[in-house]
Structure formats: C-alpha cells, structure tokens
C-alpha cells in the first residue's frame, strides 16, 4: 500500500494504546500482589511500573492460574533496570492460555492494560 494513512483511512493515526483502549481494553491499576489478570487468552497493550519496590522483578506468565506459573511459561520479566528505562511501555504481547502476574517485588506496584474481550 502506498500513500499516507489519512489518504486510505481518512484520519490521522492515533497512539496505538489509545486506539486499543477505546476498543475495549481494561486497565488494572496498582496491582501489588501476584494475581490472575485474565484466565483466558489475551493481549497486553501497556505495562506501567508505578513503584519498583524491593529487589525483584515483575513476572508475567502464559497460564490460567497462579499455581501453573513456571519458568517454562514465563513471557515477560521486568527488572528494576528495565522499569527505569520504560516508565510507560506500550506493547502487543499475546498470551495463548491466560495472563498471570506471578511475581511482584515487595512494595512494588504495576498497572496493566489488556484486552477485555475473549
């Protein structure tokens, strides 16, 4: 396809996270403990580390239950160094089983925007 975005779609492109949010994303704010974000397949659109907390990492796994989280299904690990470098990280990360936050550093807090539909 050649030409500009507005030529084909009649609009100026918008931030992909805003577009994603207006089409049904949910945002879980201030998550401070390991939790199941979505027990069925889905996409993460944005991750925001609010507070890094004590040494440790935020760990996301592709599984449906906290008990199923393991190194083998780990999808994303956000260390303190990464958190400092990516204060509000947009992404399109697909989880084929479910979205589980299995690791949260002590005193840490994170915000996750993910798709609300199945």
N, C-alpha and C positions, 0 to 999 in steps of 0.2 A: 504494500500500500504506500503510495507516495502522497505528498501534500501534508497539510497541517491537521492537527487534531480537530480544531474548530471547523475546518472545511468539511470533514466527514461526519462529525458528531454535533456540530452546531453549538459548541460550548467550549469554554476554556477548561483545560484539565484541572481537577481539584486534587488536593492531597489524598493519596490512596487510603489513609486511615480514616479521614473524614468521610470519604465515599463509603468505606466499609461500615463505619458506624451508622450512617444514615440508612443502610440497607439491612439493619438488624443485628449489629454486634451488641454484646453485653459487656459491661465493664465491672469486674470485681475489684473493689478498692481496698487498700490497707489490709492485705492478707498477711497475717503474722504467724500462722501455723501451717504445717503440711495439710493439704486439702485436695479433694477431688474437684476440679474445676468443671469438668464435663465428662460424664461416664460413657459417652458415645463418641464416634469420630468427629473431628472438627479442626478448625484453623485458629491459630493465634494471630492476631493482627498487630498487637502492640504490647510491649512489656515496659513498665516504668518502675525502676527501683526507687522506692520512696526513702527508705533507710537501709543501708547495707547491714548494719548490726555487727555482731562479733565475728571473728574469723569463721569462714564457712562460705557456702555457696547456695544460691537458689537453684534447685534442680527440678526440671520438668521431665516427666516420663510419659511414654505412649502406652497407657494401660487404663483399666476401668476402675481399679480400686487401689488404695494406698498399699495394701498388703501385697499387691502384684508388682510394685515398683522395684526395679533392679538395675544394675549396671547395663545389662543387656538391652533394656528398652529405654535407656536414657536418651532424650532428644536434645536437651539444652541445659547447659550448666553456666550460670552467671556468677563469676568470681568478683571479688571486690575491685580488682583492676578493670575488669570489663564494665562493671556498673559505673565506675567513674568515667569511662570513655563513652558510654552510651546511656545518657540520662533518660532518654525517651525513645526507645528503639522500636521502629516500625518493622514489621516482618510479615511474611505469609508462610507460616510453618504449619504443615499438615500433620495431624496425629490420626493414624488409621484405626486405633482402638478407643482411645479416650485421652483426656488431658488431665494429668495429675501433677500437682506441685508437691514433690516428696521431700524436698529439702528447703529449709528456711533457717538462716543463721539466727542465733539468739538475739533478740531485739530488732531483727530485720522486718521490713515491710515492703510489699510489692503490689503493683496494680497490673491487672491483665485484661486486655480487651480481646474477646474471642467471638466466634460466630454463634448466634443464638439458635439457628435452625439446625436440623439434624442432617 
